[in-house]
Amino acid sequence: MTKNKQNKYQNYAYSIKKYIDKSSNSLCLVTKDNIESKYIFNELSILIENRPIQLFPENDILPYDHFSIPDEITKQRFQLINNRNKEKHILITSVRNLFEIFPDKYFFKSEETFSINDKLSIDSIIKIVESLNYQKKTNVENINEYSIRGGIIDVFSPIYKNPLRIEIFDDQIESIRLFEIESQLSIKNIERFSISKGSLFSLDDQKVSSFIKKWREYFTDTDERYCSIFQKIKNNEVAEGIEIYFPFFFKKTSTFIEIFNKYDYIKYHDLNNSINKYNHLIENRYEDESHDSTRPLIKPSDLFLNYKDVMNFTESIKKIDANEIDYSFESFKKVEEAIQKHEFSDKKIVLMSSVPSEIEKLKEKYKTEAIRINNIGEIKKDVSLIYGDIVRPINITDENILVFHKEYIDKSEFKIDSSNAKSLKKDTLSKLFQIGDLIVHEDYGLGIYEGLEVVEANKKLSEYIKITYDKNEVLYVPLKNINKISNYHKNNNTNIKIDSLSSNKWSIKKSKADKRVIDHAAEILDIESRRNNANSPSLKADEDLFLNFEKEFPYNETPDQIESILSIKKDLSLIKPMNRVLCGDVGFGKTEVAMRAAFISVSSNKQVIIITPSTVLCDQHYDSFIKRFENFPVTINKLNRHTSNNNKENIINSFNSKKTDILIATHIVFNNSINYESTGLLIIDEEHKFGIKQKNFIKDKQSNVHVLYLSATPIPRTMNLVFSGLKDFSFLQTPPTNRINIKSFLKIQTSQLLKEALTREKVRGGQCFIVQNDIDKMESIKKEINNLLPDFNVSIAHGRLSKKEIKKVMHEFKNGEIDGLICTTIIEMGLDIPNANTIVIINSHNFGLSQLHQLRGRVGRSEKQGYCYFLIPTLEIPKLSRNRLDSIIRHSNLGEGFLIAEEDLELRGGGEMLGDKQSGHIDNIGLSLYLSMLKDAINSQKDTKESIKKDIEINFYDSAYISEDYLPSPLERLKIYKKLDELLTFKDLKTLNTNLRDRCGKIPIETKNLIDNKRFYLKVLNTGIKCIKSNEKNTNFEITSDIKDEHLNKLVSLAQDEPQKYQINSNNKFIYKYHELNSEVRRQNINELLDEIF
């Protein structure tokens, strides 16, 4: 997309508003493309408050594409179609949508509607959703999915923005709730619900038969055996790119115009050029793709509405005319000057911004106020302000009002609204076992996880973890001992042999590792001791000043940011040097947290040095810091390879003489001419990019300076320091609002694939990165792109270019003047181009895992679907490279940088993380167990009881487990067992109980018993009670020497006062006797007894 440089703009928005005001019907506004649709949508949203305005999105794929329509777009379209006749509204669409064919409009009709108290069984609703071809899942996350847990059925009907949770008891609907996808927890009760079809291609036997029949009739001489998409559909699998066979699935199809046939259509452009352009694209794509005999194509005339019909229709609809506005930068400056000089004759000016803090600044600057747009006709002042987000001005001619957007105010790096922010599940931080995984039991060694199994023992049912060992030996582990089991992090270079239950080899390996762990713990504590003895300045900002700085942040902080800032404030206030890692994916808000830390240091009259690994990132940080600190008396400078020698000397002198508060620099800062004497805070961005010599330099400065590390994918050694407790850790896991996962692909490089990827992005108005790390081959790639796509404007950027050349190219790319940028990893960090949403990485097998993750993070930084192509020349690439690429494809979800770092650790092996001394022991017993043993050894040597978990046995000889009927997924059950094992507070137990009740329905007795056992555990934790065993005749409490005197005295008194009921024997057991009490009564009585004693 090359930005249109014309400065004249027809004032359509206001003219359309005037037309809409006179119409009582629903209107459909047809635009030339998706970009224009979004512009006019934003403008009309500002002007019109009394009618809903909706945008019908384009499908975001090319004609004859290999990809399918993104789920989010399908969801939006279904909602718009299902709700099309509910109220009078304005619908905006582009000409591309007029070409598309859809199912018959009756396809979208709501099938079933139910209310609370209606009679409905679980079996009945399952039949309904399956008849509509909903897919059964463990957790519902997308439209057209359902899941069952106990008396709860979750369904995602496209009618709603959130999925439904229907609770059924005794074949009656007891409650209906909407729930949040990310947390899977209920957010709102509703009275009734409807279910309609949720997918265009939900495959049942009838649809598959129809597809096969029509395929064979249409493609009479195609060998279907070699058509992978045919074979997938034949096996009831929805294949990527299935849309190219759309007519084969439906008896009857319709068009956009037929579905929205009750609307009055209007336009404000001549649309013929856009129609011809898209028709040529269809024809060219058909020509390009039709050579593949394994993927035969339906003719354009059978897959799209004929372009002449589209043209005839658009020619017939009413066109809205408008007057012209000059909106060049020069004209805006004239308005600014006029505002400053109060030179108005007949115009009132309304300035607009979507950033609340900017509105506040404008209020102060122009001594004016913010108004609501529906009061615009009552404007009295020369200058007023409104909230909004438009690019082009609006001329309200009847009122002599000109609305300008303050787009010349730079926007922040990211936009987060914590009220709508999606928080990743904590489960992403700890891996759970999958069947077939290698796992380690700390007492029995390395085995293979075989799943969960319900076993009857002593007349009670319990669920166990099944592990197989050498010679098919089997171990059943009670789930109360789940803490003894950990993942085995596999080094690819290690030949792995599972252990034997009948051998002592495991105990020998563990014993050797234990000795090394003790030495390792001593080394760590020695380093920590030296760190604790070092003195750093205590940094505290004036609270009022810091509050003002916080208010300048134009967006709402996420909960993770708030938590991280509080932790850092506390660290900086101590004389012990801060040593903290702040981990978060690109765009998750690390920079803002770092800015606040820098502000605290500067407010305490201490300087800040920010070290970046690249010139691009240095420039990015400099620009961001200058803007963020513009209203505060803070001097900021930068040093990098583009700094001239004269300027370099001046900047260093300025810093050394304490005239510079914040210095942002690349590796150039690693020289002895910089005076660190007054430095309070060192911020290191992407530490892994620096060499050994530079890291040693950092370590020398670290003993008495606060240090904050920023990283998306911490390197193994940094993770070791986090795990060992030598570095504190903060994690930003809440992604920006409306951000969606990037689609990632591993492909063999071909010219056709390159052409398709670049064309898809250009057609939807976006831009592309093409990463080629071999500078000598960049020109040939550029030539290839020019031959494939003559209209695709592409430039080159790499580190050998001069500062002036790089700046020019990057400026053009940021401004949308070029479509694609062929570049090296110069773009890896610090670049924020929200309109660039496709990245092609050539020879991706030559990159490291964290590098691939950083490069992928350059795209998908807006609400648009991002695409990342990892290209390789052939399938024959080294195994380690293949494993890296498999890992990056597998971890494509937002916020998974930490998981990628963990995976990187597995691929490299333990020695990379902890050093060669430890690597052999890690390979023998597994990284997770080694770290657990190390943590215990550190706590033991520190003589602290912190985090040493106590084994307390609670046994009522009744069934205590989560049944498969209540929670069918073994993985979900394992998550609950693990959470139950790890939680250590009654508050967390209550939350688990509440969430389980919400997600699965009424809790059955055996699961209540399981939760109750944990409650008893928490009650007696740290009391000196080691074991509670309760049967039908008595309950034994095993007492240890840790019991407090006051508690022991209470037990003794009970035994003395009621010896027929209570007694203490010589084996330190307190016995509670009774006659034939059932489990429920025993639990209640013992709960009361424990409350009385403790």
N, C-alpha and C positions, 0 to 999 in steps of 0.2 A: 504494500500500500504506500504509494507516494503521496505525500500530503499536498492537497490542493492549495496553491499559493494565491489564488485570487482573493481579493479583499472585499469584493462586493457580495452582499448576501441578501436574498429576498426575505422579507420579514414574514415568513409563512406562519410561524407559531401563533401570532396574534390574529392573523386573518382566519386561520383554521378555528381558533377559539370563538371568534365572532360567528362563524358558520354553525359551529356546534351548539352555541347558545340558542340558536333559532330552531334547532332540530329536536324532535322528541323521540327519534328512533335511535337504535344502536347503529353506530357508524364504524366502517372499516376503512382505515387510511392506508393506501398502498404507496410504498416508497421505492426508490430505485435500488437500495441495498440495505444490508443489516446495519451498517454504520449510520446511515441516514435515519433508519428506524430508531436507533438509540438516541441520536441527537434530538429528534422531534419528540420522542417519548419523554425525555428529561424536560424539554421546554414546555410541553403541554401539562406535565405534572406540576410545574410551577404556576401555570395560569389557571388551571381548572381544578376546583376542589369538590364540586357537587356531583361529579360522575367518575366512576372508576375508569382508569386508563390502563390498558393491558398491552403487552408486547408479545406477539406470536413469534418465537425464535426460529431462525433458519436451522436446518438439520445438522449443520456443522460438519458435513461430509461432502466429498466430491461426487459428481455423477459416476456411477460404476466403481465406487470406492471399495477398498478391501476392508475398511472399518465400518462399524455400525454406528448409528446415532447414539451419542452419549446419553446415559440414563437420565441425567438431570434435565436434558432437553425433552426427552420423551415424557418425563413426569410433568413438566411445565405445559406441554402441548395437551396431554390428556386432561389436565385440570381446566385449561381454557376451553377445550371442546365440550367437556362434561358440564361446564357451568355457563355455556354460551347463551342460554335463554333465560337465565335467572334474574338479571336486572339490566337496565339500559346502560350501556357502557361504550367506550371507544376502544377499538382494537386496531393495533398498528402491525402491518405485515409488509414484507418486501415482495418484489415480483418473483423471486426464486420460489417462494412458497406456492405461488399460483401454478407453477409447472408440476408440482408434486401430486402424486395420486395417494389417496388414503382409502381405508376400508369404507364401506357404506356407512352412512351416518348412524344407522341403527346399531352398528357394532359398538358404539360408545354409550349406548343407553344403559342407565343404572339397572342392574339385574334384581337386586334384593335390598330391602330396607327393613331394619328392625329397631325396636325400642326396648328400654329397660322393662323387665318383667315379662317380656314376650317368651313364649315357650320355644325353646330351641336347644337341641342336644349338641354335644361336641361332635358326634358322628354326622349330624345334619349339616352343621356349618362346614365341616371338612368336605362333605360332598359338594356343597355350593362352591367353595373356593377352588376345588379341584376341577369342577365342571367349567370354571372360568380359566382353567390352566394356570393357577397360581403354583409357584414352586415351593416345596417344603424346604425350610432351612433351619439351622440351629438357632440363629438369631436373625430377626427381620431387619434388613438395612436398606432394601430397595423396593420400589413398587413391584407388584406382582409376586410378592413372597408372603409365606405364612409359616408359623411355627406353633407347636403345641407343647405345653408344660402343665401337667396336672389338669386343673379345671380352667386353664387360661389358654386362649388362642390369640396370637398376634397376627394381624393382617395389615398389609400396606396397600390400601385402595388408592388409586390415582386421584380420587375426588378430594383427598385431604393432603395437607402439607406434611403432616406427621402420621406415622402408622397408628393403627387402632389396637387396643388391648381389650378383649371381650372376656369377662369372667362369667362362667356358667356354673351354677350349682343346682343339682336336682332337676336337670333339663330346663332350666329357666335362666334368662339373662339377669345376672345380679348387678353387674356394673359395666359401663363402657368408658374407656379412658383413651386419651391420646398420650403417646409416650415419645421420648426423645431418643433418637437413634444412637447417639454417642454413648449416653449413660445407660440406655435401655430401661430407664425409669419413667414412671407416669408423670405427666405434667398438667393434665386437665381432664375433668370429668365432663362427659357429654350425655345427652338423653337418648339419642338415636344415631344410627349409622347406616350407610349404604355401601354396597360393594358392587363394583363394576369391573369390567375387564381391565387388566393392568399392563398388558403387553400386546404389541402387534403380532408377535411371533411366538406365543405360547403354543407349543406343539403337542397336539394329541394325535391319536391314531387317524382320526378323520382328516385333520389338516395335512398330516404326512402323506396319506393316501392321495389327497387332492394334489399335493405338490408333485408326487411321483408321476401321477397320471398326466398332468399338464406339462411337466418337464419332457416326458417321453413323446408327447404329441408335438411339442414345439421344437425340440432338438432331436430330429429323427436319425441323424447319422453321427451322434456323439457317443463315445464309449464311456458310460457313466462309472465304470469301475475305477477310472483314473481321475475322477472329479471328486476331490476331497470334500468340497462343500456339499455335494449331493450325498455322499456317504454319511456325513455327519447328520444331515437332516433326516436321512433314511433311518438313522438310529436315534431319532427324537432329540437330537442335540442342536441347540440354536447356535449356528456358526457365525463368526465375525464376518460382516459384509453380506448378510442374508438379504438385505434390502434390494439387492440387484434382481432378486426373483420374486419381488413383492406380489405381482398379479397371480402367481401360482398358488397362493394361499387363500384366496378369497373368491367366492362365487361372483361377487359384485364389488366394484370399486367406485369411489367418488372422488371429487376434487375439493380443494379448499373452498372454491366458490359455491359448490353445492352444499357443503357442510354449514357454511356461514351464509346461507341464502336469505336470511331475514334481515340482513344488514344493508344499510345504504352505503355504497362505496364512493370514496372520494380520493383525489390525488392532488399533488401540487407541483409535480414535475412532468415533463414529457418522458414517458417510460420506454419508448421504442428502442432507444439505444441500449438500455439495460437488458431488455428482452432479447435483442439480437445477440448481445454479448454472452448472455447465459446460454442461449441456444447453441452458439458456436462452441462454448465449453463442453456442452453435452455431446455434440458431434465429434469434437476432437478427442474427448475421453473415450468415446465408443471406438474410434479408430485406433487409439493407442492400446486399448485393452483387449480388443477382439481377436488378437492373434493367438491368445492362449487357449489351446484346445481343451485344457483341463478345467477351464472356467468359461464356458460358453455364455454369451451375453444376449439378453433380450434386446430387440431393436428399440431405439429411442422412441419411435412412434407408439410402441406398446408399453413403455415404462413411464413416459412423461406426457403431460398435456401438450398438444401440438402448439408450437410457438405462435402460429397464426391465430389460433383460438384465444391464446393469452393476449395477443396484441389487439384483436378485435374487441375483447372484453375491456381492456384498459382504455381503448379509444372511446368507449361508450360511457365511461364514468365521468362524473363532474370534476372539473379542475378548479382549484382555488388559486386565485391570483393574489399577488402581494406587492407592496412597494419595496424599494431597495434601500439597504443600509450599508454604509462604509464601516467595516469593522477591522481595519488594518491597525497595526501597532501604533502607527503615527496618529491615527484618529483617536485611539485610546489615550495617548499622551495628551492630546488636545483637551480631551474631557478632564483628565487629571489636572491640567493647568487651569481649566475653567473652574473646576471645583475649588482649587486653591485660591483663585482670585475672585471667587464669587461672581463670575461673569455669566449670568444666566438671564436670558430674556424670556423665553417662553417654554423652556424645558426643565423638568424635574428629573433628577438623576437617582436611580436606585442601584446601589452596589450590592453584589451578591457574593457569598462564600459559603462553602459547605463545612468550613472548619470553625467551630465555636470560638476558639481563641482569636482567630482573625477578625471575626465579627466584633469582639471586644476591643481589639486594637483600632478598628475602623470607627467604632463609636467614639473612642477617645480622640482620634485624629481629626474627625470632622464634626465633633460635638453634636452627634445626632443619635438616633435610636433605631432599633430593629423593629420591623412591623410584620404583620401577617399579610400574605399576598392578596387575600380577599379584601383587605382594607386599602389596596393600592390606589383606588380612586379617591381616597380621602387624604392623600399625602399633602401636607402643608409645607414641609421643609424642602429646601433646595436639594438636599442629599438625604436619602434614607437607606436602610439596610434590610436585606432579607436573607434567609437561609436558602441555599439551593446549589445545584451543580449543573450549570449549563456552560457551553463553550461559546456560543454565539449570542450576540445581543438581541434583545427584544424591544421593538418600538411600539409602544402602546399609543398609537396616533391620536385616538379620541381624547386621551387625557394628557397629551404632550409629555409622556413619560418615557424615558430611555433606561432599560435595564441592562447593566453591564456585569459580567462575571469577572471577579478578580482572579482570573486564571494566571495572571503574571506573578501571583504569590506562589512560590514553589510549594509542592506537596511533599508530605513526609514520606519516609522510606516504606512505611506500611500503614495499614488502616485497620484498627481492631476495635470492635465494640464488644466489651466483655459481656454485655447482656445477651448477645447472640453468639458469642464465641463458642467454638466446639472444643471441648477438652478431650484429649485422647485418654483412652482407658489406661489405668495404671497397670493393667495386665501386660501392656506392651513392654514393660520394663523387665519382666521376669518370664523366662521361657517356661512353658509347660511341656510335659512329655507327650510325644506322639507315638503311636504304636510302631514298634521297630526301632525306636531311638535307643542309643547306648546310654545307660544311666548307671550311677554309682550308689550303692548302699554302703554307708560308712563302716558297717560291721562285716559285710560279706563281699564287697568288691564290685567289679564291673560286670554288668549283665545287660540283658535286652528287655525293654519294657513291652509287656504283652497286653496291657489294658487293665481295666477294673473288672473284678469278679465278685459276685455275692456268694458268700460261703456260710453254711450253718455250722455253728460250734456252740456246744453247751445249750442247745435248744434256742439259740438266738441267731438272727441273721445280721451279718455285718458285711460291708464291702471291703475288699482287699486289693492292693496293688500286686499284680502278678509279674514276676521277673523270672526269666529263664537264664540259666548259667550253662557252663560247659557240660557236655554229655547229656543235654536236655534236662538237667536238674532244675527244679522249680521251687521258687520261694514266694510265699504269700505274706505280704507286709501289711499289718493293720494300718488303716489310714491315720490313726493317731500318731504313727511314727513316720509320717510323710516328711518331716523335717530331717530325717536321716538319709533321704534320697536326693540326689542332685543330678543335673545334666552332666554328661561327659563332653567337654569341649575338645573336639577331635582335630589334631594336627594332620594335615594331608600327607605329611611325610612319614607318619608313624604307622607301623604295622600293628594293628590292634588285635589283641587276643582277650576274649572274655575269661573271667575267673571261674574257679570251680568251688562249689560248696564243700567238697570233700578234701580240699587241699589247704595248707597253711600259707601258701604263697602271698595271698592278699594281706594277711596280718604282718608278714615280713616287710612287704612294700610300704604298708602304712606306718609301721614302726620306724623305718628309715626316714620317711617323709616327716614324721613327727619330730625327729631329732633336728632335721634341717629347719623346720618351722620355728622351733624354739630359738635357734640362732638367728634366723631371719627377723623374728619379732624383736630380738635384742638390738639388732642393727637399726631397725625402724625407730625404736624407742630412743636410741642414741641420737639419731637425726632430729627427732621431735624435741628432745631435751635441748639440743643446741638452738633449735628454732625458738623454743619457749624462752630461752635466756636472752635472745636478741631483743633489742628495744626498737620500736618504730614509733613515729609520731602518732599521738592520739588525734584523730581527725573528726571534728564535729562541725556541722554547719549551723548557722543561726536558723532556728526553726521557721521563723516568719519568712526569711529570705528563701529557704529551701521550699517552703510551701508555694511561694510565688513562682519559683522555677518549675515546680510540678504543675502548676496551673497553666503554664505556657505550653505544656504537652497537648497537642490538638485532639488526642483521642483518649478513649478510656483504657486504663491499664488492664491487663489480664490478671486473674488471680495469681498466676505464676510469677508475673513481673513484680507484683506487690510483695509477694513472699520473698523473692530474690533481693529486692531493694532493701527490705527490712533486715535480711541476713547480712547484707553488705554494710549497711549503716552500723550494725552492731560490731562487725569485724573491724571496721575502720576506727571505731571509737576506742579500741583496745590498744595497749602498747605492744602486744604480741603481733607480729606482722601477719596481715591477712595473706592467705594462700588459697584462693578459691577459683574453681573452674565453673564457668557459666556456659552450660550446654543448651543449644537450641538450634533448630533448623533455620535456614535462610528466611528472613522476613518475620521471625517470631518475636522480635523485639529486643535482641541482645544489645543493640546500639544504644537504645534509650536507657537501659539499665546502666551501661557503662558511662553514659553522659551524666547520670545522677551521681555516680561514684566520683567522677571527675569534678563535679560541682562542689561536692563535700570537701574534696582535697583543696581546691582553689579557695573556698570559703575559709579554710583553716590556714591560709597563707602558705600552702605547700604546692609545689609545681606537679604537673602531671606529664608523663611521657607515654604516648600511645605508639606501639611498635606494630607495623603492618608488613606483610611479606611481599606486597606488590605496589608499584606506583599507582595503578588504577585504584586500588583499595585505599591507598594513602589520600589520593585526591577526593575520593568519595567521602571518606571520613571527614576530611577537612571541610568540604562543602557542607556536610550535615552538621558539624559542630559549629561552624560560623553562623549558620541559620538558627540553630537551636539556642545559641548563647547571645544572639544579636541584641537583646534588651538588657544585657548584664555587662558590667565592666570587666570583661575577661579578654585577655590578649591571646590569640591563637596563631601559631605558625606551623608551617610544614617543611619537611626536608625529604627530598628524594632525588633520584638521578637527574631529574629535569631542573633541579635548582642550580642556578649558575654559581660559580666559585665565589664571586663577590657577595651574592645574596646568602650563600651558605655560611660564609664567615660572619656576616651581620646577624643572621638568625641564631647561630651558636653563641655569639657574644651577647645577644639579647636574652637568650635563655640563661646563660651563666651569670649574667648581671641581674637575674630575677625580674626582667621586664616582660618576659613571655611566661604566661601562666600554663598553657597547654601546648606541648610540642607533639605533632603527629609526624612520624617518620618511618622510613623503610630501614633496611639493614645499615644504612649510612650512619645511623645513630650509634652503632657499635664502634665507637672510637674514643680514645682517651681525652679528646678535647671537650667532651660534654661533661659538665660538672653536675653530679647527682646529689650534691650536698643538701639541696633544698627540695629534693623530689620526695613527695609523700606517697604517690601512687604510680605504679607501672601497670599499664594495660597492654596485654599481648594478644593480638588477634591471630588465630590459626598458628599456634606454637609449632606444629609439626612441619611448617614450611621453613623453619630455620635450621641451620647446621649445628654440629656439635660445638664448634668454637663460639658461636653466637649464644647457644644455650648455656654454656659455661659462664659467659659474660652475664647473662641474666641471673644465673645462680649466685654469682658474686654480689650482685646488687640486691638480691632477694632477702638477704639476712636481716636487713633493717628497713626495707621498703615494703609497703603493702602491694601485693601483686594480684591482679585479676586476669584470668585467662578466658578468652572467648573462643568457642569452638562449636561447630555443628557435628563433627565426628572426632571426638578425642582420640589421640593415638594411644596404643597399648600401654606405654610407660606412664602416661598421664592417668590412664584408668587405674593402673596399679596404685599410684599415689592416692587416688580417690578411695579405692577399695581398702587401702592400708590405713586410711585416716590421716595421711600427711597433707592431703589437699581436701578442702571442703568443697561441696558440690551443690550447685543449684541447677535446676532443669526447667527450661521453658517448653511446655508441651502443648500450649493452646495455639492453634493456627489462626491466621487472620480470617475475619468473617468472609464467608462465601468462597473461600479457597477450596478447590477440589483437587483430588489426587491426579498426578500426571500419568498419562498413559505411556508406558515404556515398552520398547520393542528391541529385540536382538535380531538383526537382519544381515544377510550378506549384501554387500554394497553393489548396486546396479544403477545404471543411468535412469531407468524407468522408476525405480523407487525414489531416487533423489528428486526427480521431476514431480512425482506424485506428492511427496511431502511438502515441497516448496509451493506447489500450486494450491494445495489445500489451505495453507496458511494465507497465501496472497488473496485467494477468493473470499475468505472471511474477513479481510481487511487487516491482517496481522503481519508480523515480521518474523524473520528466522535468523538463528545463529547456525553457521556451518563451521564446526571446529576441525581444523587441519593443523596439527602441531608441527608438521614439516613445512617450514616457510618456503622452501624451494619448490614445493608442489602446489602452492596456493594459486599461482597464475593459471595452471592447467585446470584446476577445479573451477576457477572463475570462467575460463573459456568454455568448459563443459556446460556450465549453467547457462551461459549466454546462448550457446547453441540449442540447448533444450528449451529455454524460456526467454526469447528475445525481449519480452516486456518486463522481465524481472530485473530490477535495478540492484546490483550487488557491488559491494566494496570490500576492501581488505584492511585488516588491522593486526599488527604484531609488534613485538618489542623492539625491532630494529628501526622502526619508523621514528622520525623526530617527534618531539613533543607537540609541535604545531600540526604535523600531519595526523597524529593520533587524535588530537583534540578536535580537528575538523571532521574526521570520519565519525567519531563518537557523537559529536553534536548533530550531524546529519542523521545518524541512526536514531538517536533519542527523539529527534523531531519528526520522525517518520518519513524522511526524504529519500531513504533507501529501503528496499524490501528485505535484503539479506546482508549479513556481515560474515565474511569468511575470516576466521580469526584463530589465534592460538589460545592457549589456556590463560592468556592475558585477561579474559573475561571471567575467569573462574570465581573471583570474589569481588564484591563491592559494586556490581553493576545491577541496576534496577530499571528494567525496561518493561513495564506492564503490558505493552502491546506486542512484545516478542513472546510467542507461545509455542514455537517449534524449535527444537535444537537437534541438529544432526551431528553426531560425533564420529568422525572417520578414524578407522583403526583403533576402535575403542579398547581392544585387548591390550594396548600398550599403556593404559592408564591405571593408576591405583584406585582402590575402592572408594576412598574418601574423595579423591579427585573427581571420579565419575559422579558421585553424589552432589558435589559442589557445582559441577557443570550442569547437571540436570536442574538444579535449583535456580538457574538463570531464567527458566520459563515457568509458566503456570503461576505467575505472581498477580493474577487478577481473577475475576470470576469466570474467565474463559477456560475451556479445556486445554491443558498443555500436552504437547507430544514430544517425546524424546526417543530418538533413534540411535541405538548403539550399533554402529556398522562394523563388520569384520570382513576381510577379503575372502575368507574361506572358513569352512567348519573346522579345518585342521589347525587349531591354535593350541598353545600349551595348556595343560590341565589347570594350572593355577590361575591362568587368565580366564579360562572358561568358568571356574568356580567363582571368581570375582564378578563376572558378568551375570552368572546365574543369581548371585546374591543381590546385585543391584536391581535386577528385574523383580525378584521376589519381594524386596522391600521398597515398594513404590508408593506406600501410603505416607501422608503428611506426618512429619514429626518423627520419622524413623531413623534419624541420623545416629542416635545412640545405639540402636539395634545394629546398624551397619558397622559402627565401631566395634561392637561385640563380635560380629561376624568376621570383621577384619582380624580381630584378635585370634579367633579360631583358625583362620586360614594361615596366619603367620606362625602360630604356636606359642606356647607359654614363655619360652626363652626370650622372645621379642618383648614380652611385657615385663617380666620380672628378672631377667638376666639368666646367664647360662647356669649358675649354681642351682637355680630352682627348676630349670626346664625339665630335667630328667624326672624329678619327683612329680611335676605337674603331669607329664605324659603318663606316669604310672597310676596316679590316683585321680586325675581330673582336676581342672582348674577350679571349679566351683567348690569342691571339697577342700582343696588346698587353701583357698581364700577363707573358707569357714574356719579351718583349723588355725590359720594365721590370726584371724580376728580373736579367736578364743585365747590363743597364746599371748597376744598383746594385752588383752584384758586381764589375763592371769598374772602376767608380769607387772602390770600396773596395779595389781591387787584391787581390781574393781569388779563389782558384780554386774556392771552394766552389760546388757545384751546377752548374759549367760543364761540361756533358757533352761528352766528346770523341768526334769521329767517327773511329772506327777500323774499317777495312774488313777483314773476315775472309771469304775466298772460297776454297773448296776445289773449286769447279767440279763439285759433286755436288748431288743433290737435297736440299734442306733446307727442309722446310715441314711443316705439320700437314695430313694428308690428310682429305678429307671422309669417307672410310670409317672413320677412326679417331675423329674428332670431327665429327659431321654438321652441327651448328649453326654457321653462319657467325659469329653473335654470340659464341658461346662460343670459337671459334677466335680471333676478334679480341681477346677478353679475354686469352687466353694470350699472343698476340703482344705486346699492350700491357704485360702484366706482365713478360714476358721483356725487353722493351726498357727498362723502368724500373728493374728490380732492379740493385743495385750491389754485392752481396756473394755469396760462395760459399754462405753459409748459406741465403740466400733462393733461390738457384738450386737447391740441394738440396731445399728445401721444395717448390718448383714441380715438380721432377722426381718427387718422392714422391707429391704430390697428383695429378699427371697419371696416374701409374701406378695409383694407387688408383681413380680415377674412370673411367679409360678402358681399363685393362688394359695388357698388355705393349706397350712403346713401340716402334713400327716404326722402321726404320733412318733414314728421311728425317726423322723427328721427333727421333731421337737426334742426328742431324747438326746440326739447328737448335739444340738445347740445347748441343751441343758447341761450336758457334760462339760462343755466349755465354760459355762457359767460357774459351775462348781470349781473348775480349775482356777478361774480368776479369783474366786472367793478365798481359796486356800493358798494362792501363790504368795510366797514370802511369809507364810505364817508358821512354818515348821511342820505342816501336814504333808507327808510324802505320798500317801496313797489312801483312797477311799474305795472300799469294796463292799457292795451292798447286795445281799440276797433276801429271800423271803422271810428269814428268821432273825438276821442280825446284820449290822453294818460295822465294819472294822475301819478305824482311822489309825494309820501308822504315823507315829510321832517321831520327829528327829530332835536333836539337841538344839536346833535353831529356834524352837518355839519360845515365845516370850513368857516370862514368869506369870504375868497376869492372865494369859490365856491358859497356861498349864494349871494354874490355881482354879480356874473356872471348871476345867474338866475334872479335877480332883474333887471339887465340891459336889459336882453332879454325881460322881461315883459314890461319894460318902452319903449324900442325902437320899439317893434312890438306887441302892445297890442291886435291886431286882431288875432295874432297867438299864443302868450304866455300870461299867466296870473298867479298870485299867489293869492290864496283866503285866507280867515281867518282861514281855517282849516289846514293851513300849507301844502297845496298842490300846486305844480307847475303843470300847465295844458298846454299841447301842443295840439293845435286845428288844424284840417285839414278837408278835405271833402272826404269821401268815399275812403280812402286808403286801399288797400288789405294788408294782413299780411306781405308779403315779402317786400313791399315798406316801410311799417311802421317800420319793424325791421331794414332796412337799414338806414332810416332817424334817428331813435332813437340812433342807434350805433354811427352815426356821431355826433349827439347832445351830447352824453355822452363824446365822445372824446374831443369835444370842451370845455366842462365844467370841466372835471376832468383830 
